[in-house]
Amino acid sequence: MLDTFEIVTTSGVVLWSRSYTPTSPAIINGLIKNVFIEERTRAGGAGASDDISAANNPPYKHDQHTLKWTTVKELNLIFVAVYRSLLHLSWIDKLVDNIKTLFVQLYGDQLRKSNTTGVECHFDKYFDQQIRELEATAATHDLSVQSTPPRFDQKLAPGDDEPPPIPGLLSRGQSRQANLTSSESTPIATPDTSRPSTPSSTVLTTKGGPGGKISRRARKVTNNASSGDERKGKGGKVASAKKGRRWDADGNADEDDDTQLDYSIPSIDVTSDGDTEGANLPGAMDAVDQESWGSRTGKGRFVLKDLDDQVHAMLSTADSKKAAATTAPAGIVGSSLSAIGGLFRNVVGGKVLSKADLDKAMKGMEDHLLKKNVAREAAMRLCEGVERELIGTKTGNFESTEARIRAAMEVSLQKILTPSTSLDLLREIDDVTSPSTVSLKKARPYVISIVGVNGVGKSTNLSKICFFLLQNKYKVLVVACDTFRSGAVEQLAVHVRNLKELSAREGGQVELYQKGYGKDAASVAKDAITFAAQEKFDVVLIDTAGRRHNDQRLMSSLEKFAKFANPDKLLMVGEALVGTDSVAQARNFNAAFGSTRRLDGFIISKCDTVGDMIGTLVSMVHASGTPVLFVGVGQHYSDIRSLNVKWAVDKLLSPV
């Protein structure tokens, strides 16, 4: 099992890390000192090219640990994987190379910018995907790269040039130019105590969202770094004292009329012809690359992709730039092992499982699901169903009880999360907006309504769906039916303004329909649908007010809303953070629209904030029987994905 994986700069600043077991900082410090600073280990030119694989770099040994590493010279980055020397991880080289490729493609542009002091780094989901995929593949495939490791005692020929040191680090005995000041140099510290201190211009990684933290070593480096501005230089002028503000009898401030207090408005240079140059207008939107979050089919439809597709596309793009690596055939060894395995299968038989055999293992599986944020009720029902299914069955050859339970639970989770009906939203929209002549139906707008409790992201996810529809050239009307919360209409107005600017490049058309605050939401929705039919809109997206699922007074108005609006899709937004309360939310909202109407789908938001604890998906689907249509994975308009059932099941059954 992997102990630690770190991405550090050549000056020792940790940009990103993942630890499974506590490891001493001296392990990676020793690698930096011996391999890069003092160059005790010859890497055969490692670091001189970004194309060198981790398999071609000699492993670094420290006590009971082995370190596999690779570098990116252009960005001064080192990628290090630490694991126990007793273990044989055939996929470790592939992991280091893939993580390097993904990290450079995701954050390389930010790191290349000059004077960058912070990088928004949401890399956990990509790392987890690679760990999950490589561990699963290692069971059947050998991913080790066949290469001859460089000899540690190999010496350079007299005519050979010394390999250049990694940028930002000094070789032993080498010094910087004499004219560099102390604030520009990087002192070399003892690796057993701490990493080298880093100038303030070094890139540090900050996690997005409130309460974002950086690593302990990075924070220590930041606090100790000197900006060079603490002391005033010789001959420097003392800054003028702040002038006090005086108020006259009329309450007006005594200050210059040309003083600019609103610094959020950028300065605009106007040429003699009246054109503006270099104006960065507030609210300007950057174009979104379609290939970054979906793809077009042969018929021109834009479909969303999941995280696995995104990672595979990034890796395949990087692999296409390299020569195809040759793999060694299995040969006689593989066929011999298969023959021996077949012989033992004929000798060893299975075991018939009883309730006593399953009790302890099923308790462990239930605890595992609870740790994955699955509600207790759903976890108990799942385990009871698996237990009834397994009692009296026979285990396979060389198959443990735990492995059999895991396989049965995987099948049960797939059955729950796999929808029983088609969720092709684009086809349903076309059937309503452009019906066939045989059906004798009249064309009308397709209506989608978003409901949910307060603060789960209804307006944000409505905007994401709108952006997805704009990719398919639909004419969309966004309706503001949250007439209670202050700022709800203005929030949608900002989203529509941004989407209009994006739709000018991506295609489609979007407008906002609103009647202000204090109005009846059901009447506003009905009037908006009539307006959409008159103006030939394709899709109507209705935003509603958030409400507590246990407040009967607020929930009762949803039945009237469903009758007036009669939406084609009723989607509920639930957040992945909610936990056990998700069962009550799903049931109460599912029953709030009357006896003849139910929810049509879930949108699970904030999946990027919980890691692999995505049990809310199972809890809400199990409680209501309603499938998950979309999952939210970020705060941008393109951060929405279709649910990949295999991805969700692998997350739920992954080790805690």
ABEGO torsion letter per residue (X at the ends): XBABBBBBBAAGBBABBBBABBBBAAAAAAAAAAAAAAGABBAGGBGABAABBAAABBBBBBEABBBBBBBBAAAGBBBBBBBBAABBBAAAAAAAAAAAAAAAAAAAAAAABBGBABBBBBAAAAAAAAAAAAAAAAAABBABBBBBBBBAABBBBAABBBBBBBBGBBBBGBBBBAABBAAABBBBBBAAABBBBBBAABBBBBBBEBGBBBBAAAAAAAAABBAGAABBBBGBBBBBBBBBBBBBAAGBBBBBAABBABAABBBBBBBAAGBBBGBBBBGBBBBBBAAAABBBBAAGBBBBBBAAAAAAAAAAAAAAABBBBBBBBAEAAAAAAAAAAAAAAAABBBBBBBAAAAAAAAAAAAAAAAAAGBBAAAAAAAAAAAAAAABGBBBBBGBBAAAAAAAAAAAAAAAAABBABBABAAAAAAAAABBBAAAGBBBBBBBBBBBEBBGAGAAAAAAAAAAAAAAAGBBBBBBBABAABBGAAAAAAAAAAAAAAAAAAAEEBBBBBBAEBGBBAAAAAAAAAAAAAAAGBABBBBBBBBBBAABAAAAAAAAAAAAAAGBABBBBBBBAAAEAAAAAAAAAAAAAAEAABBBABBBBBGAAAAEABAAAAAAAAAAAGBBBABBBAEABAABBBBBBAAAAAAAAABBX
